[in-house]
C-alpha cells in the first residue's frame, strides 16, 4: 500500500515531526509526501531528500500559504484516489486537517498511533496513556495521526524522491488568515529538545519560575517546559505546557522540578528516556515514573545544581 504524508514546514524547513511520521508510514509500505504552501521550493527539495520517500507532491498556491485546514483538506481528499492512507503528525496542524479529510472521505480517523501492527491494525493510547488499545480498521482508505515521540526520525538526507507538481483545490472562502503571534526563543523547541527542564506550581510566581529555571536550562542547553498548573497560574506561557492538553515530549532527559505528577502531565512526558524528579513531597506521584528522584526544597537545590554545572 502507498501512504501520503503531509509535510509540516516553517521558514523553509521541514519540521522534525514529519521525519518521525515518515518512519511510521514506511511500516505501511511506499511513502509519498505532500508539500502544501506558497513558495515551497526549498521545502520540496528538502522533502525529496528524506530517506524512504519515493515521491514528493508539491502544491504551491496562494490559497495554501498558511496551511488553512479548510483549503488543505479538499486538496488531500482529491489526491486520495491514488493512495491507501493519509498520514500526518498528531500536532496542532495535523489534528486540524486530518479530521476534515476523514469526513470528506467518509471514513473514521485513527488517532495518535504508537505502532503499526499491520496494514489495518494499530496501537494507540487511551485514558491519558494509562492503557494501550489495539484498533483494527476495515475502511478502504485510512486517515492516521501519529504520536511522533513513539517513532524514530527518518534521516533527513540520503533519499532521492521524484518531484511532481499538483494543483490545489483553490480558496474555499470559509476561513482567512488574520495574523499570528509567534513566540521566539534561543532555546530548542520542546518537541525536538534532547533535554527539557520543566517547572510546576511549587515555584510560587512567574519571577521565581524564570529566575531559577532559565539559568539551569541555559547551562544544560535545554528547552523549558511547565505543568498545566504552572501555566494556569501565569508562571509560563501556553507553549511551555507539557501534558495531555499540551505538548507530548520524549527527550533524552526530562527534569521535573516542583511537579507533583498528575496524570495529565505524565501523559505528556512519561516516554522520556530518563526522568529526573525534584520535589519536597516524597509521596508525589512523579517519583513513581522517575529514574532519579531527589526529595528536597527546590529553592535550595536548583541554584546549587545550576552552580555546580
PASEBA-1860 file (N, C-alpha, C; in nm, 3 decimals):
! residues 309
1> XXXXXXXX> 0.084/-0.120/0.000/0.000/0.000/0.000/0.088/0.125/0.000 ~ 0.031/0.234/-0.045/0.105/0.360/-0.055/0.039/0.466/0.032 ~ 0.120/0.535/0.111/0.069/0.638/0.202/0.110/0.777/0.154 ~ 0.023/0.873/0.181/0.052/1.014/0.154/0.073/1.083/0.287 ~ 0.192/1.138/0.308/0.227/1.203/0.434/0.229/1.353/0.415 ~ 0.161/1.424/0.504/0.161/1.570/0.499/0.290/1.623/0.560 ~ 0.362/1.707/0.487/0.487/1.766/0.535/0.455/1.894/0.613 ~ 0.493/1.895/0.739/0.481/2.018/0.817/0.611/2.096/0.801
9> XXXXXXXX> 0.598/2.224/0.772/0.718/2.305/0.747/0.697/2.446/0.798 ~ 0.808/2.512/0.823/0.805/2.650/0.870/0.938/2.716/0.834 ~ 0.930/2.836/0.779/1.051/2.909/0.744/1.139/2.836/0.645 ~ 1.078/2.759/0.555/1.155/2.688/0.455/1.220/2.560/0.506 ~ 1.187/2.519/0.629/1.246/2.400/0.688/1.139/2.294/0.714 ~ 1.174/2.168/0.693/1.084/2.057/0.727/1.092/2.033/0.876 ~ 0.978/2.026/0.943/0.978/2.006/1.088/1.010/1.861/1.123 ~ 1.069/1.843/1.240/1.109/1.710/1.285/0.991/1.614/1.294
17> XXXXXXXX> 0.873/1.668/1.325/0.755/1.582/1.338/0.729/1.504/1.209 ~ 0.761/1.565/1.096/0.742/1.498/0.967/0.834/1.377/0.954 ~ 0.956/1.389/1.002/1.053/1.281/0.989/1.007/1.156/1.065 ~ 0.952/1.177/1.185/0.900/1.063/1.263/0.777/1.004/1.195 ~ 0.697/1.089/1.134/0.577/1.042/1.065/0.613/0.958/0.942 ~ 0.719/0.997/0.875/0.768/0.918/0.760/0.806/0.777/0.806 ~ 0.872/0.768/0.919/0.911/0.637/0.972/0.787/0.551/0.997 ~ 0.685/0.611/1.054/0.561/0.536/1.079/0.498/0.491/0.947
25> XXXXXXXX> 0.498/0.579/0.848/0.435/0.548/0.720/0.510/0.439/0.644 ~ 0.642/0.432/0.660/0.718/0.329/0.590/0.679/0.189/0.636 ~ 0.624/0.178/0.755/0.581/0.048/0.806/0.453/0.000/0.737 ~ 0.389/0.091/0.663/0.269/0.055/0.586/0.302/0.022/0.441 ~ 0.418/0.069/0.394/0.454/0.046/0.254/0.525/0.166/0.194 ~ 0.496/0.194/0.068/0.559/0.307/-0.001/0.511/0.439/0.058 ~ 0.599/0.539/0.053/0.568/0.670/0.112/0.585/0.780/0.009 ~ 0.480/0.860/-0.007/0.486/0.983/-0.086/0.456/1.099/0.008
33> XXXXXXXX> 0.513/1.213/-0.021/0.493/1.331/0.064/0.413/1.438/-0.009 ~ 0.338/1.517/0.069/0.266/1.631/0.015/0.319/1.758/0.081 ~ 0.375/1.847/0.000/0.419/1.978/0.048/0.319/2.080/-0.001 ~ 0.243/2.139/0.090/0.142/2.239/0.054/0.182/2.374/0.112 ~ 0.171/2.478/0.032/0.205/2.612/0.080/0.228/2.706/-0.037 ~ 0.290/2.818/-0.008/0.324/2.915/-0.113/0.474/2.940/-0.107 ~ 0.540/2.933/-0.222/0.685/2.948/-0.226/0.756/2.836/-0.152 ~ 0.718/2.712/-0.184/0.768/2.596/-0.109/0.878/2.520/-0.184
41> XXXXXXXX> 0.948/2.588/-0.272/1.053/2.522/-0.350/1.160/2.460/-0.262 ~ 1.209/2.536/-0.163/1.315/2.486/-0.075/1.266/2.369/0.009 ~ 1.143/2.377/0.057/1.086/2.268/0.138/1.071/2.142/0.054 ~ 1.028/2.160/-0.070/1.011/2.046/-0.160/1.143/1.975/-0.185 ~ 1.249/2.053/-0.208/1.382/1.994/-0.230/1.428/1.917/-0.107 ~ 1.406/1.976/0.012/1.447/1.910/0.136/1.365/1.783/0.158 ~ 1.237/1.788/0.127/1.149/1.671/0.146/1.191/1.555/0.056 ~ 1.235/1.587/-0.065/1.275/1.482/-0.160/1.400/1.408/-0.114
49> XXXXXXXX> 1.476/1.469/-0.023/1.600/1.407/0.025/1.578/1.318/0.146 ~ 1.456/1.318/0.203/1.429/1.236/0.321/1.435/1.088/0.284 ~ 1.507/1.012/0.364/1.524/0.869/0.337/1.391/0.796/0.340 ~ 1.370/0.710/0.240/1.249/0.629/0.235/1.135/0.689/0.156 ~ 1.154/0.808/0.102/1.047/0.876/0.028/1.061/0.850/-0.121 ~ 0.952/0.807/-0.185/0.956/0.777/-0.327/0.919/0.894/-0.415 ~ 0.826/0.977/-0.368/0.779/1.089/-0.449/0.734/1.203/-0.358 ~ 0.750/1.326/-0.407/0.702/1.443/-0.335/0.604/1.517/-0.425
57> XXXXXXXX> 0.484/1.540/-0.376/0.384/1.619/-0.447/0.392/1.762/-0.397 ~ 0.416/1.856/-0.485/0.430/1.996/-0.447/0.307/2.075/-0.491 ~ 0.235/2.128/-0.394/0.117/2.211/-0.421/0.150/2.353/-0.378 ~ 0.186/2.435/-0.475/0.230/2.573/-0.448/0.121/2.669/-0.495 ~ 0.050/2.728/-0.397/-0.062/2.814/-0.433/-0.087/2.914/-0.321 ~ -0.133/3.032/-0.355/-0.159/3.136/-0.255/-0.263/3.092/-0.153 ~ -0.358/3.009/-0.195/-0.464/2.964/-0.103/-0.411/2.869/0.004 ~ -0.289/2.819/-0.018/-0.229/2.724/0.077/-0.118/2.789/0.160
65> XXXXXXXX> -0.106/2.921/0.149/0.007/2.992/0.209/0.021/2.967/0.359 ~ -0.089/2.957/0.431/-0.082/2.942/0.576/-0.137/2.807/0.622 ~ -0.145/2.714/0.529/-0.193/2.578/0.561/-0.327/2.578/0.631 ~ -0.418/2.663/0.585/-0.553/2.663/0.641/-0.618/2.528/0.612 ~ -0.668/2.466/0.717/-0.722/2.330/0.703/-0.837/2.325/0.603 ~ -0.914/2.432/0.596/-1.030/2.435/0.507/-0.990/2.429/0.360 ~ -0.866/2.469/0.330/-0.816/2.463/0.192/-0.728/2.341/0.166 ~ -0.655/2.298/0.269/-0.566/2.182/0.253/-0.645/2.051/0.247
73> XXXXXXXX> -0.746/2.038/0.331/-0.821/1.912/0.338/-0.884/1.871/0.204 ~ -0.951/1.962/0.131/-1.006/1.922/0.000/-0.897/1.880/-0.099 ~ -0.779/1.945/-0.091/-0.667/1.907/-0.176/-0.627/1.763/-0.147 ~ -0.613/1.730/-0.019/-0.572/1.594/0.020/-0.678/1.493/-0.022 ~ -0.805/1.526/0.004/-0.914/1.434/-0.030/-0.916/1.403/-0.179 ~ -0.885/1.504/-0.261/-0.883/1.484/-0.405/-0.768/1.394/-0.450 ~ -0.657/1.395/-0.374/-0.542/1.313/-0.409/-0.555/1.169/-0.361 ~ -0.647/1.146/-0.268/-0.655/1.015/-0.203/-0.706/0.903/-0.294
81> XXXXXXXX> -0.752/0.937/-0.412/-0.792/0.832/-0.506/-0.674/0.742/-0.541 ~ -0.552/0.796/-0.530/-0.432/0.721/-0.566/-0.359/0.663/-0.445 ~ -0.416/0.683/-0.325/-0.345/0.640/-0.203/-0.435/0.557/-0.112 ~ -0.369/0.476/-0.031/-0.441/0.389/0.063/-0.453/0.453/0.200 ~ -0.361/0.543/0.234/-0.363/0.604/0.366/-0.312/0.747/0.361 ~ -0.371/0.832/0.443/-0.322/0.968/0.464/-0.267/0.973/0.606 ~ -0.141/1.009/0.619/-0.073/1.005/0.748/-0.018/1.143/0.781 ~ -0.042/1.189/0.904/0.004/1.321/0.944/0.047/1.318/1.090
89> XXXXXXXX> 0.138/1.404/1.131/0.176/1.409/1.272/0.056/1.452/1.358 ~ 0.052/1.403/1.481/-0.056/1.442/1.573/-0.020/1.573/1.640 ~ -0.001/1.675/1.557/0.032/1.810/1.604/-0.090/1.899/1.585 ~ -0.076/2.025/1.621/-0.188/2.117/1.604/-0.235/2.120/1.459 ~ -0.140/2.127/1.366/-0.175/2.130/1.225/-0.238/1.999/1.180 ~ -0.175/1.889/1.215/-0.227/1.758/1.175/-0.365/1.730/1.230 ~ -0.387/1.766/1.357/-0.516/1.742/1.420/-0.625/1.832/1.363 ~ -0.583/1.938/1.297/-0.679/2.029/1.235/-0.721/1.980/1.096
97> XXXXXXXX> -0.626/1.923/1.024/-0.651/1.881/0.886/-0.709/1.741/0.876 ~ -0.653/1.647/0.950/-0.691/1.505/0.936/-0.841/1.478/0.955 ~ -0.907/1.534/1.057/-1.050/1.505/1.072/-1.133/1.553/0.954 ~ -1.091/1.663/0.893/-1.164/1.714/0.777/-1.146/1.621/0.657 ~ -1.024/1.568/0.642/-1.000/1.472/0.534/-1.084/1.346/0.557 ~ -1.086/1.298/0.680/-1.165/1.178/0.712/-1.313/1.199/0.682 ~ -1.363/1.318/0.715/-1.504/1.348/0.690/-1.533/1.351/0.540 ~ -1.442/1.412/0.464/-1.461/1.419/0.319/-1.456/1.281/0.254
105> XXXXXXXX> -1.376/1.191/0.311/-1.365/1.055/0.258/-1.469/0.961/0.319 ~ -1.541/1.010/0.421/-1.642/0.932/0.492/-1.580/0.805/0.553 ~ -1.467/0.825/0.623/-1.403/0.715/0.696/-1.373/0.762/0.837 ~ -1.342/0.667/0.924/-1.305/0.706/1.059/-1.158/0.745/1.063 ~ -1.122/0.826/1.162/-0.982/0.863/1.180/-0.921/0.773/1.288 ~ -0.797/0.731/1.266/-0.723/0.655/1.366/-0.622/0.751/1.426 ~ -0.642/0.787/1.551/-0.568/0.898/1.611/-0.450/0.854/1.698 ~ -0.341/0.931/1.687/-0.232/0.924/1.784/-0.169/0.785/1.793
113> XXXXXXXX> -0.142/0.722/1.681/-0.093/0.584/1.687/0.048/0.576/1.747 ~ 0.072/0.467/1.818/0.202/0.440/1.880/0.283/0.337/1.802 ~ 0.212/0.251/1.727/0.282/0.149/1.649/0.192/0.101/1.536 ~ 0.255/0.042/1.435/0.184/-0.018/1.323/0.199/-0.168/1.336 ~ 0.088/-0.236/1.362/0.090/-0.381/1.382/0.059/-0.458/1.253 ~ 0.005/-0.386/1.154/-0.030/-0.446/1.027/-0.088/-0.340/0.937 ~ -0.127/-0.377/0.817/-0.180/-0.280/0.721/-0.308/-0.212/0.771 ~ -0.381/-0.278/0.860/-0.506/-0.222/0.910/-0.515/-0.223/1.063
121> XXXXXXXX> -0.403/-0.251/1.130/-0.405/-0.265/1.275/-0.298/-0.177/1.340 ~ -0.340/-0.104/1.445/-0.252/-0.006/1.508/-0.275/-0.006/1.659 ~ -0.178/0.048/1.734/-0.199/0.071/1.876/-0.204/0.220/1.901 ~ -0.282/0.259/2.002/-0.295/0.400/2.038/-0.325/0.411/2.187 ~ -0.286/0.521/2.251/-0.311/0.536/2.395/-0.454/0.578/2.423 ~ -0.509/0.529/2.533/-0.640/0.574/2.582/-0.628/0.599/2.733 ~ -0.725/0.668/2.789/-0.724/0.701/2.932/-0.592/0.769/2.970 ~ -0.560/0.875/2.898/-0.439/0.956/2.924/-0.312/0.872/2.923
129> XXXXXXXX> -0.313/0.768/2.839/-0.194/0.685/2.825/-0.182/0.573/2.927 ~ -0.283/0.558/3.012/-0.278/0.453/3.114/-0.313/0.316/3.057 ~ -0.367/0.312/2.937/-0.396/0.186/2.869/-0.365/0.203/2.721 ~ -0.326/0.095/2.657/-0.297/0.098/2.514/-0.400/0.011/2.442 ~ -0.470/0.071/2.348/-0.572/-0.001/2.272/-0.515/-0.046/2.138 ~ -0.552/-0.165/2.096/-0.520/-0.213/1.961/-0.645/-0.199/1.877 ~ -0.636/-0.124/1.770/-0.753/-0.097/1.687/-0.732/-0.151/1.546 ~ -0.839/-0.200/1.486/-0.833/-0.252/1.350/-0.938/-0.182/1.266
137> XXXXXXXX> -0.897/-0.131/1.152/-0.988/-0.055/1.066/-1.023/-0.135/0.940 ~ -1.150/-0.134/0.908/-1.195/-0.201/0.785/-1.219/-0.103/0.671 ~ -1.189/0.027/0.697/-1.207/0.128/0.593/-1.107/0.106/0.479 ~ -1.151/0.129/0.358/-1.063/0.113/0.242/-0.952/0.217/0.241 ~ -0.983/0.336/0.289/-0.885/0.444/0.300/-0.861/0.473/0.447 ~ -0.736/0.483/0.487/-0.702/0.511/0.626/-0.661/0.657/0.642 ~ -0.708/0.719/0.748/-0.664/0.854/0.786/-0.604/0.841/0.926 ~ -0.475/0.869/0.937/-0.400/0.835/1.058/-0.321/0.956/1.108
145> XXXXXXXX> -0.327/0.981/1.240/-0.234/1.077/1.300/-0.136/0.999/1.386 ~ -0.013/1.047/1.393/0.098/0.973/1.454/0.152/1.047/1.576 ~ 0.164/0.975/1.688/0.235/1.032/1.803/0.383/1.023/1.771 ~ 0.442/1.135/1.737/0.576/1.135/1.679/0.684/1.091/1.778 ~ 0.656/1.101/1.908/0.757/1.059/2.006/0.772/0.908/2.010 ~ 0.680/0.835/1.948/0.684/0.688/1.951/0.766/0.629/1.837 ~ 0.813/0.714/1.744/0.886/0.664/1.627/1.018/0.739/1.612 ~ 1.119/0.667/1.567/1.248/0.731/1.537/1.232/0.823/1.416
153> XXXXXXXX> 1.314/0.925/1.409/1.308/1.017/1.297/1.379/0.958/1.176 ~ 1.317/0.970/1.061/1.382/0.927/0.937/1.499/1.019/0.909 ~ 1.599/0.968/0.840/1.715/1.050/0.804/1.671/1.161/0.709 ~ 1.717/1.283/0.737/1.677/1.398/0.656/1.751/1.405/0.523 ~ 1.848/1.317/0.504/1.924/1.315/0.379/1.946/1.171/0.335 ~ 1.985/1.156/0.211/2.011/1.022/0.159/1.903/0.970/0.066 ~ 1.788/1.036/0.065/1.680/0.997/-0.023/1.690/1.062/-0.160 ~ 1.613/1.012/-0.254/1.615/1.069/-0.389/1.476/1.061/-0.450
161> XXXXXXXX> 1.379/1.119/-0.380/1.241/1.116/-0.428/1.221/1.206/-0.549 ~ 1.133/1.165/-0.637/1.099/1.249/-0.752/0.999/1.356/-0.708 ~ 0.990/1.464/-0.784/0.900/1.574/-0.750/0.794/1.588/-0.859 ~ 0.671/1.600/-0.816/0.558/1.617/-0.908/0.474/1.734/-0.861 ~ 0.435/1.818/-0.954/0.354/1.935/-0.919/0.206/1.899/-0.926 ~ 0.132/1.939/-0.824/-0.013/1.918/-0.822/-0.081/2.052/-0.798 ~ -0.204/2.064/-0.841/-0.277/2.189/-0.824/-0.370/2.178/-0.704 ~ -0.382/2.289/-0.634/-0.469/2.293/-0.517/-0.614/2.302/-0.555
169> XXXXXXXX> -0.698/2.284/-0.453/-0.842/2.293/-0.476/-0.892/2.437/-0.474 ~ -0.797/2.531/-0.453/-0.835/2.672/-0.451/-0.883/2.717/-0.314 ~ -0.911/2.847/-0.303/-0.958/2.904/-0.178/-1.108/2.880/-0.163 ~ -1.145/2.807/-0.061/-1.286/2.775/-0.038/-1.363/2.893/0.020 ~ -1.290/2.996/0.068/-1.357/3.113/0.121/-1.424/3.092/0.255 ~ -1.392/2.981/0.321/-1.455/2.951/0.450/-1.382/3.019/0.564 ~ -1.250/3.031/0.549/-1.168/3.093/0.653/-1.063/3.180/0.589 ~ -1.003/3.267/0.668/-0.896/3.354/0.618/-0.792/3.372/0.727
177> XXXXXXXX> -0.669/3.393/0.685/-0.559/3.413/0.779/-0.556/3.558/0.822 ~ -0.565/3.581/0.952/-0.567/3.718/1.005/-0.429/3.758/1.055 ~ -0.364/3.671/1.128/-0.232/3.703/1.181/-0.185/3.593/1.275 ~ -0.059/3.600/1.313/-0.002/3.502/1.405/0.096/3.572/1.498 ~ 0.084/3.542/1.627/0.178/3.592/1.725/0.268/3.475/1.765 ~ 0.389/3.474/1.713/0.479/3.362/1.733/0.581/3.392/1.842 ~ 0.597/3.297/1.933/0.696/3.313/2.038/0.835/3.284/1.981 ~ 0.933/3.360/2.025/1.070/3.340/1.977/1.160/3.308/2.096
185> XXXXXXXX> 1.244/3.211/2.079/1.334/3.171/2.186/1.462/3.113/2.126 ~ 1.573/3.138/2.196/1.700/3.081/2.152/1.713/2.937/2.199 ~ 1.625/2.895/2.288/1.629/2.758/2.338/1.563/2.665/2.237 ~ 1.596/2.536/2.242/1.535/2.441/2.149/1.385/2.427/2.171 ~ 1.312/2.400/2.065/1.167/2.379/2.074/1.141/2.250/2.151 ~ 1.037/2.251/2.233/1.013/2.141/2.326/1.008/2.004/2.258 ~ 0.936/1.994/2.149/0.916/1.862/2.087/1.042/1.807/2.021 ~ 1.146/1.890/2.006/1.270/1.843/1.945/1.390/1.852/2.040
193> XXXXXXXX> 1.368/1.905/2.162/1.477/1.922/2.258/1.524/1.788/2.313 ~ 1.656/1.772/2.329/1.711/1.649/2.387/1.704/1.651/2.539 ~ 1.705/1.771/2.596/1.692/1.788/2.741/1.582/1.891/2.767 ~ 1.495/1.862/2.861/1.389/1.956/2.899/1.391/1.974/3.050 ~ 1.388/2.099/3.094/1.374/2.133/3.235/1.235/2.190/3.252 ~ 1.156/2.126/3.338/1.016/2.163/3.349/0.981/2.199/3.493 ~ 0.899/2.304/3.508/0.863/2.351/3.642/0.715/2.347/3.669 ~ 0.680/2.338/3.798/0.539/2.332/3.839/0.496/2.450/3.922
201> XXXXXXXX> 0.379/2.437/3.980/0.320/2.546/4.058/0.399/2.576/4.184 ~ 0.481/2.482/4.229/0.557/2.499/4.352/0.654/2.618/4.347 ~ 0.682/2.669/4.227/0.773/2.784/4.217/0.712/2.911/4.277 ~ 0.581/2.917/4.282/0.516/3.026/4.355/0.491/3.154/4.280 ~ 0.570/3.183/4.177/0.549/3.305/4.100/0.622/3.295/3.968 ~ 0.584/3.381/3.875/0.649/3.383/3.744/0.796/3.423/3.757 ~ 0.823/3.520/3.845/0.960/3.567/3.863/1.051/3.455/3.912 ~ 1.002/3.378/4.011/1.083/3.269/4.066/1.097/3.155/3.965
209> XXXXXXXX> 0.992/3.132/3.888/0.995/3.027/3.785/1.109/3.054/3.688 ~ 1.113/3.176/3.636/1.213/3.208/3.534/1.352/3.232/3.593 ~ 1.359/3.292/3.711/1.490/3.322/3.770/1.564/3.195/3.811 ~ 1.488/3.089/3.842/1.551/2.963/3.883/1.569/2.866/3.765 ~ 1.466/2.854/3.679/1.471/2.756/3.571/1.555/2.802/3.452 ~ 1.545/2.927/3.416/1.614/2.974/3.296/1.766/2.957/3.302 ~ 1.832/2.993/3.414/1.978/2.971/3.420/2.016/2.823/3.411 ~ 1.934/2.735/3.473/1.960/2.592/3.466/1.945/2.541/3.323
217> XXXXXXXX> 1.840/2.587/3.256/1.817/2.547/3.117/1.930/2.597/3.026 ~ 1.978/2.716/3.053/2.088/2.771/2.972/2.215/2.689/2.988 ~ 2.242/2.646/3.112/2.361/2.565/3.137/2.352/2.430/3.065 ~ 2.232/2.373/3.062/2.211/2.242/3.002/2.178/2.248/2.854 ~ 2.162/2.372/2.801/2.116/2.392/2.663/1.984/2.316/2.641 ~ 1.894/2.335/2.737/1.768/2.261/2.741/1.649/2.349/2.706 ~ 1.540/2.283/2.666/1.414/2.352/2.650/1.348/2.369/2.786 ~ 1.259/2.466/2.798/1.189/2.490/2.924/1.042/2.454/2.908
225> XXXXXXXX> 0.995/2.368/2.998/0.855/2.327/2.997/0.787/2.364/3.127 ~ 0.659/2.336/3.135/0.582/2.368/3.254/0.463/2.275/3.266 ~ 0.416/2.256/3.388/0.294/2.179/3.409/0.175/2.269/3.378 ~ 0.059/2.208/3.364/-0.061/2.287/3.336/-0.090/2.383/3.451 ~ -0.066/2.337/3.574/-0.090/2.422/3.691/-0.005/2.548/3.685 ~ 0.122/2.533/3.643/0.210/2.649/3.634/0.165/2.745/3.524 ~ 0.119/2.688/3.413/0.070/2.771/3.303/-0.059/2.843/3.344 ~ -0.150/2.770/3.406/-0.276/2.831/3.451/-0.253/2.941/3.554
233> XXXXXXXX> -0.146/2.926/3.634/-0.115/3.027/3.735/-0.044/3.149/3.675 ~ -0.009/3.139/3.546/0.054/3.252/3.478/0.205/3.257/3.491 ~ 0.267/3.146/3.539/0.412/3.145/3.554/0.482/3.131/3.419 ~ 0.416/3.067/3.325/0.477/3.038/3.196/0.372/3.049/3.086 ~ 0.413/3.078/2.961/0.317/3.087/2.851/0.263/2.949/2.811 ~ 0.155/2.949/2.736/0.088/2.824/2.696/0.179/2.729/2.619 ~ 0.269/2.784/2.537/0.352/2.696/2.454/0.459/2.623/2.535 ~ 0.467/2.650/2.666/0.557/2.576/2.754/0.491/2.449/2.808
241> XXXXXXXX> 0.359/2.440/2.797/0.286/2.333/2.866/0.315/2.195/2.811 ~ 0.351/2.105/2.901/0.373/1.964/2.869/0.261/1.884/2.933 ~ 0.199/1.796/2.853/0.091/1.715/2.910/-0.011/1.676/2.806 ~ -0.116/1.612/2.853/-0.219/1.562/2.762/-0.281/1.674/2.680 ~ -0.300/1.790/2.739/-0.358/1.904/2.666/-0.249/2.004/2.625 ~ -0.123/1.963/2.640/-0.011/2.047/2.597/0.071/1.974/2.492 ~ 0.201/1.972/2.510/0.289/1.907/2.414/0.332/1.770/2.466 ~ 0.338/1.675/2.374/0.385/1.541/2.405/0.534/1.536/2.373
249> XXXXXXXX> 0.616/1.507/2.472/0.761/1.511/2.452/0.824/1.379/2.496 ~ 0.940/1.351/2.441/1.016/1.231/2.479/1.165/1.259/2.463 ~ 1.218/1.352/2.543/1.360/1.387/2.531/1.450/1.280/2.591 ~ 1.580/1.297/2.574/1.676/1.207/2.636/1.669/1.220/2.788 ~ 1.656/1.346/2.835/1.647/1.372/2.979/1.533/1.471/3.005 ~ 1.446/1.435/3.098/1.337/1.525/3.139/1.352/1.551/3.289 ~ 1.371/1.676/3.326/1.390/1.713/3.466/1.263/1.785/3.513 ~ 1.188/1.719/3.601/1.063/1.774/3.653/1.088/1.833/3.792
257> XXXXXXXX> 1.072/1.963/3.804/1.103/2.031/3.930/0.975/2.094/3.987 ~ 0.940/2.054/4.107/0.821/2.109/4.171/0.692/2.067/4.103 ~ 0.696/1.951/4.038/0.579/1.897/3.967/0.535/1.771/4.040 ~ 0.409/1.767/4.082/0.361/1.654/4.162/0.346/1.527/4.078 ~ 0.310/1.542/3.951/0.296/1.426/3.863/0.153/1.383/3.841 ~ 0.065/1.481/3.815/-0.074/1.448/3.783/-0.079/1.369/3.653 ~ -0.183/1.287/3.638/-0.197/1.201/3.520/-0.186/1.283/3.392 ~ -0.247/1.402/3.393/-0.246/1.487/3.273/-0.104/1.520/3.231
265> XXXXXXXX> -0.016/1.546/3.328/0.122/1.580/3.295/0.202/1.457/3.255 ~ 0.183/1.348/3.328/0.256/1.225/3.298/0.230/1.177/3.155 ~ 0.108/1.198/3.107/0.072/1.155/2.972/0.158/1.222/2.867 ~ 0.214/1.338/2.899/0.293/1.411/2.801/0.442/1.389/2.807 ~ 0.491/1.320/2.914/0.637/1.310/2.927/0.688/1.175/2.975 ~ 0.601/1.080/3.000/0.649/0.956/3.061/0.728/0.866/2.965 ~ 0.729/0.900/2.836/0.810/0.825/2.740/0.953/0.878/2.730 ~ 0.987/0.978/2.812/1.123/1.032/2.814/1.221/0.922/2.851
273> XXXXXXXX> 1.341/0.927/2.793/1.440/0.821/2.816/1.482/0.815/2.963 ~ 1.513/0.932/3.021/1.550/0.939/3.163/1.471/1.052/3.228 ~ 1.404/1.021/3.339/1.322/1.120/3.409/1.384/1.149/3.545 ~ 1.412/1.275/3.571/1.466/1.320/3.699/1.359/1.405/3.768 ~ 1.329/1.372/3.892/1.225/1.445/3.966/1.284/1.510/4.091 ~ 1.250/1.637/4.112/1.290/1.710/4.233/1.161/1.763/4.296 ~ 1.132/1.716/4.418/1.008/1.756/4.484/1.025/1.737/4.634 ~ 0.966/1.826/4.712/0.980/1.815/4.858/0.887/1.711/4.917
281> XXXXXXXX> 0.785/1.668/4.839/0.691/1.566/4.885/0.737/1.429/4.838 ~ 0.786/1.347/4.929/0.840/1.217/4.890/0.733/1.121/4.840 ~ 0.605/1.154/4.863/0.495/1.071/4.816/0.435/1.120/4.684 ~ 0.497/1.220/4.624/0.445/1.275/4.498/0.444/1.167/4.390 ~ 0.337/1.159/4.311/0.327/1.055/4.206/0.439/1.059/4.104 ~ 0.503/1.173/4.087/0.610/1.185/3.987/0.724/1.088/4.016 ~ 0.744/1.055/4.144/0.854/0.964/4.180/0.828/0.820/4.133 ~ 0.703/0.788/4.103/0.670/0.653/4.057/0.719/0.627/3.914
289> XXXXXXXX> 0.739/0.733/3.837/0.787/0.717/3.699/0.931/0.767/3.683 ~ 0.985/0.827/3.789/1.119/0.886/3.780/1.228/0.779/3.786 ~ 1.333/0.799/3.706/1.452/0.715/3.713/1.544/0.762/3.825 ~ 1.545/0.894/3.847/1.624/0.955/3.954/1.534/1.050/4.030 ~ 1.528/1.036/4.161/1.443/1.122/4.242/1.522/1.189/4.352 ~ 1.492/1.316/4.376/1.558/1.392/4.482/1.451/1.463/4.563 ~ 1.441/1.427/4.692/1.344/1.489/4.780/1.411/1.608/4.849 ~ 1.354/1.725/4.831/1.413/1.842/4.894/1.349/1.971/4.846
297> XXXXXXXX> 1.398/2.082/4.898/1.346/2.215/4.868/1.407/2.264/4.735 ~ 1.322/2.283/4.637/1.371/2.324/4.504/1.442/2.459/4.508 ~ 1.403/2.545/4.603/1.463/2.679/4.610/1.609/2.672/4.656 ~ 1.647/2.560/4.717/1.787/2.539/4.755/1.859/2.451/4.652 ~ 1.788/2.349/4.605/1.850/2.250/4.516/1.881/2.307/4.378 ~ 1.785/2.381/4.319/1.803/2.430/4.182/1.921/2.526/4.170 ~ 1.933/2.628/4.258/2.051/2.717/4.248/2.183/2.642/4.268 ~ 2.183/2.543/4.360/2.306/2.466/4.385/2.341/2.381/4.263
305> XXXXX> 2.239/2.320/4.201/2.260/2.240/4.081/2.312/2.326/3.967 ~ 2.256/2.443/3.950/2.298/2.534/3.843/2.443/2.578/3.864 ~ 2.478/2.603/3.991/2.614/2.649/4.022/2.718/2.542/3.993 ~ 2.681/2.415/4.017/2.777/2.306/4.002/2.795/2.263/3.857 ~ 2.701/2.300/3.770/2.712/2.259/3.630/2.819/2.339/3.556
END
